[in-house]
Amino acid sequence: MTDHELQGPKFATITNGDKTPPNVKAVLSKQIRLLVIGAGARGNAYARAVTESTNACIYAVAEPVKYKRDALGQKFIWHQSEPSAGQTFEGWTNFLEYERSRRKQRQAGQSVPPGVDGIFICTLDETHVEIILGLAPLKLHLMSEKPLATTLSDCLKIYRSLQPSSLQSPETVFSTGHVLHYSPHNMLLKTLLKDHQAVGEILSIEHTEPVGWWHFSHSYVRLVIQGLRDSCSPRVVAIGARSPKQRHLFLQSHAMILI
């Protein structure tokens, strides 16, 4: 099997510019402006990836914590200058109000700052549904961090809010942040196993998630924020602490016993 064959048809389509759909070419020909909602670790990760690996730019940030908002803005948006109009917001509702006003002014023939083309939603899990439902009428490209929502009902609400009003294909893209789904190594693995059957017929697959201490601590913090600390298992509390001393303090303060 040659290197060319290992690429598979999907890889050839991706790398062959002649086969790029016209609407994709139109998007790639301009610099896409993006808003980041939530200037935490994930928001900064997307801002860095966009800045370093694409021709898009982070144009605005919405974050209630001022120092986080300013830190992301200074690093990826306005740098050593001052933020321009429409580049910094205390929350997503402030952006929504601003964008509605900006569009009304533009329709009235007034000169307005440029708007954003897409939005990264990098906030707490339970806030995704409210934000997406609120932003859906703007018809912007949206990328929501996973999980999409915390209940099936909320997932369905999001699905319905993003459906086009006619049978035509939607003009914008909505995506959930399963960031490794289309990573090159996973795509190649799928090509080898499914398309080329490199190991023959697959009878079963066992996937082991590489869980580290930061996953447990992250989950514990989320439960504290949501007021569900008491439902957190002792194992999560213990492994969520980085060192034996921290684990001891966790157990003392919460009177939990490891099983």
Secondary structure, DSSP 8 states (H G I E B T S, - for coil): --HHHHHHHHHHHHH-GGGS-HHHHHHHTS--EEEEE--SHHHHHHHHHHHHHSS-EEEEEE-SSHHHHHHHHHHHTSTTS---TTSEESSHHHHHHHHHHHHHHHHTT-------SEEEE-S-GGGHHHHHHHHGGG--EEEE-SSS-SSHHHHHHHHHHTS-SSSS--SS-EEE--TTTT-HHHHHHHIIIIIS-TTSS-----------HHHHHHHHHHHHHTT-GGGS-HHHHHHHSSSHHHHHHHHHHHT----
